Amino acid sequence: MRIGIVGAGGMGNTHANKYRQIPDVEIAISDIDTERAAAFAERHGASDFRSLSEMILWADVVDICLPTDLHLGVALESISAGRAVLVEKPMASTVAECATMIEAAERAGTPLMPAQVLRFFPEFAAGKRLVEGGTIGRPAAARTRRGGKAPAGAGGWFLDPTRSGGILLDLGIHDFDWLRWTLGEVETVYARSVRIRPDWAPSFQAPAAGDYALTTLGFASGCVAHVETTWMEPGPSRVTFEVCGSEGMIEYDSRNAPSVRTATADSVKTEAPLAPDDDPYYLQLRGFLDAVKAGSPPPVSSLDGLKAVAIARAAIESAESGRVVRPAQG
Ligand SMILES: NC(=O)c1ccc[n+]([C@@H]2O[C@H](COP(=O)([O-])OP(=O)(O)OC[C@H]3O[C@@H](n4cnc5c(N)ncnc54)[C@H](O)[C@@H]3O)[C@@H](O)[C@H]2O)c1
C-alpha cells in the first residue's frame, strides 16, 4: 500500500515510524519546507514529492499531518482523486468544514477517518470496556485531565487560535471524543478558560481558550463530566481520567503503573493494559489500513470526528460568551 504523508512535522514522523512496522507499506512525504521533507525522506526511506498533487496521484492513502486549518483543502483534493484519507485530529477547524469533508467522501465513496488516537490507548480502551461492561454499575460522573507544555509547531501555528483553535480544539478534543464514545451524546457544554502566556498570536481575542480551560459536559444519559486541559505544566505531560458509577469507580493516571484501578464495594483491582505491541499510533494506522484493504468501515467514523469538533467548538463559544452551549449536530 502506498501512503502519502502530508506534513513532515511531529505527527508526520510519529506516523512514519509506525508505518515502517507494517508489512507491504511504502511511504512518501510532501512538505512545503523542502529541507524538512528531504530529512524526513532520508530518515524513513520515503519518497520525497515536491508536488503535493503528484503525491496524491501516486498514493492509495493520503495521511494528513498538517496544521489543522490546512486539513480541509488537502482532504478535498485527495478525496476528489478517489484516495482514502486519514486526517489528524481535530478533523478540521469547524463543524461546517467537517461536514464538507464528510459529504465529499460519501459522494466519492472513499474511506475517511479522523485520527482520534485516544481510542487506541489501551488504558482508555479499557476504561470504555469497563464502563460498558457494567463493572461500576450505572456511570454518573467523570473527570479527565490532560496537561503539558504548550506546543509551538512549525512557524508557531499552535499559538495562533485561528489556526489551531487553541487548547479546547487542539487538546480538549481528545477527551471530548473519548467521553462521548464512552458515555454517549453530549447535550450541554460550559467552559471557562484563561490566557496567560505572552506569545499568543495577536489575532487571539481574550477570553477565548488559551493556556488552561475547564469544561463541564452534560450528557443525554444524565451523566456529568469535567474536562481539564492545560498547556501550563512545565514537566512531562500528564493524563488522568476517573469515572464514578453506582457500584464503583475507575481511575487512570499516566504517572502510575500499573495504571487502571477499579474499586468496588468488594474489591480493588489494578491492571496495566499496555503491552509492547499495544502502541496506540500503530493500532490506529493498522486499523485504518486493514479497513481500507477489506473495504470495511474505518474504526473511527467521520461523524465521530465531526461530533468531537462540535463539542470543542461549543466549549470555545461558551468560554467566549460565558453561556451554556449545545453542540451543533452537523
Ligand atoms: N494525535 C496526536 O496525539 C497529535 C499530537 C500533536 C499534533 N496532532 C495534530 O497533528 C496535526 C499536525 O501537527 P504537528 O504537531 O505534526 O505539527 P508540526 O508543526 O510539527 O508539523 C506540521 C508540518 O506541516 C508542514 N506544512 C505547513 N504548511 C504546509 C503546506 N501548506 N503544505 C505542506 N506542508 C505544510 C510544516 O512544514 C510542518 O512540517 C495537527 O492537526 C495537530 O493538531 C495530533
The ligand as a Gaussian input file, in Angstrom:
#p B3LYP/6-31G(d) Opt

LIG

0 1
 N       -2.808000      12.709000      17.759000
 C       -1.933000      13.386000      18.464000
 O       -1.527000      12.935000      19.529000
 C       -1.437000      14.702000      17.949000
 C       -0.330000      15.312000      18.560000
 C        0.157000      16.507000      18.015000
 C       -0.481000      17.073000      16.915000
 N       -1.571000      16.479000      16.362000
 C       -2.262000      17.070000      15.194000
 O       -1.498000      16.742000      14.034000
 C       -1.534000      17.813000      13.083000
 C       -0.092000      18.234000      12.770000
 O        0.541000      18.657000      13.972000
 P        2.140000      18.588000      14.156000
 O        2.412000      18.603000      15.610000
 O        2.715000      17.483000      13.332000
 O        2.559000      19.998000      13.520000
 P        4.032000      20.433000      13.069000
 O        4.031000      21.918000      13.074000
 O        5.064000      19.694000      13.847000
 O        4.125000      19.883000      11.553000
 C        3.366000      20.437000      10.522000
 C        4.130000      20.247000       9.198000
 O        3.318000      20.741000       8.124000
 C        4.163000      21.442000       7.207000
 N        3.344000      22.380000       6.434000
 C        2.825000      23.553000       6.846000
 N        2.123000      24.113000       5.833000
 C        2.182000      23.260000       4.792000
 C        1.636000      23.264000       3.480000
 N        0.862000      24.278000       3.039000
 N        1.915000      22.208000       2.663000
 C        2.703000      21.199000       3.078000
 N        3.247000      21.142000       4.312000
 C        2.988000      22.163000       5.161000
 C        5.194000      22.117000       8.102000
 O        6.348000      22.473000       7.380000
 C        5.461000      21.016000       9.142000
 O        6.494000      20.153000       8.729000
 C       -2.393000      18.904000      13.729000
 O       -3.723000      18.796000      13.273000
 C       -2.320000      18.585000      15.220000
 O       -3.443000      19.039000      15.946000
 C       -2.039000      15.305000      16.842000

